[in-house]
Amino acid sequence: MPKFATIIFLALISSGAVAQKPSGSLEKLGLKNILSDISYIPPKSFTSLDYTGSDSVSFYGRRTATVHGFYISQTEVTNTEYRGFVYYVRDSIAHKILSHFRNGTNNIDWSQRIDWNNSLLDALMISPEERIFGRKEIDPVKIVYEIDFFGKKELLSVYPDTLVWLRDNTFTYGESLTKKYFSPGSYDNYPVVGINLKQAMAFCRWKTEQVTKALKGEAADSLKMLVRLPSGAEWESAAFEEKDTVNLSSGSKQCNCNSGTMTDRHGLKTKGFEDDGYLYTAPIRSFPPGPNGLYDMKGNVAEWTSTGRDEIMNVEMKPEKLKTSFIVKGGGWNSTAFYLQAGVCQFFAVDAAHSFVGFRYVVHVFKK
């Protein structure tokens, strides 16, 4: 079984959660060894959805939001982290096909070696007529994981959509990124992209299982953990104290984040992609952190939240609508200054995947 890096954060926002600040209390709870690279965001009431400027979908108004204190991961989920999830799903399917179970149970025996040449695993492979030089390779579409999407069970392919680099852009290097960006190697420490909302939710479900297994001793007996995506208000609360480093009206070459081109009021270019040092995504921690110790809350990749579009719009909210389009926050490597504002929302369909959208996540800790 592969080893997994555990970079999680706690969002303690319900009455059943263990409301602890980052101190020796985490050690008492037995969580110190499985929590790393996190920052505590104190409880606050603030003016949410506040921004300067407008675009074609800014049909939402500012309001007061109240969010309880929570912990947040300092970086976006990386290719390495998400690849650990994909490998887990791939290997678990293979073990089940090969009947690698512990004695008399349905629990996988991870100590057994997977023989990828075993003919039983041909069901996971690309069909013979589609193979390159007859070489057996796993079909990414067949690496599937079950999620509960608002009460509906779904089997979901978890492999990132690597073709986003070709669909989103006309880069001369798009084909290279399609082949190499998610593969082990040069881009390990970059944020994962090509992930839709359901895939981000699937990662969170898997992370719940992994973090729960990491609990030891008294903590394992007394605590329950749940990993999930942040709500729009939680995300904005974490980014609330970050100051705009780019003048929204005139543009600026003072680049403290990874973002797109900008122009001044006369239409003259004041910043290009190359001015911040990156033509597309940047490795995590490439720019200084904000006041809460968080990296890339502005730019690099925009981030999925669990809040539906219609939850903040002045429209009649219907259950079926709430499950079709969700808020993405923070702006990406191709965003103008407007979308870098914490109060601004972008909206994407649940199945949409892009080269400029990734995610980070929260963990509830409950007393059993």
Secondary structure, DSSP 8 states (H G I E B T S, - for coil): ---------BB--STTB----SSHHHHHTT-GGG--SEEEE--EEEEET--SS--TT-----EEEEE--EEEESS--BHHHHHHHHHHHHHHHHHHHTT-B-TTSSSB-TTS---TT-GGGGGGB--GGG-STT---B-GGG-EEEEEETTEEEEEE-S--TTHHHHS---TTHHHHHHHSSSSSTTTTSB--S--HHHHHHHHHHHHHHHHHH--HHHHHHEEEEEE---HHHHHHHHTT----S-TTT--S--SSB---EE-TTS-EEE-GGGGT-SS---TT-S---TTS-S-SSBSSEEEEEEEGGGTSSS---TTGGGTEEEEES--TT--HHHHSTT--EEEETT---TTEE---EEEEEE-
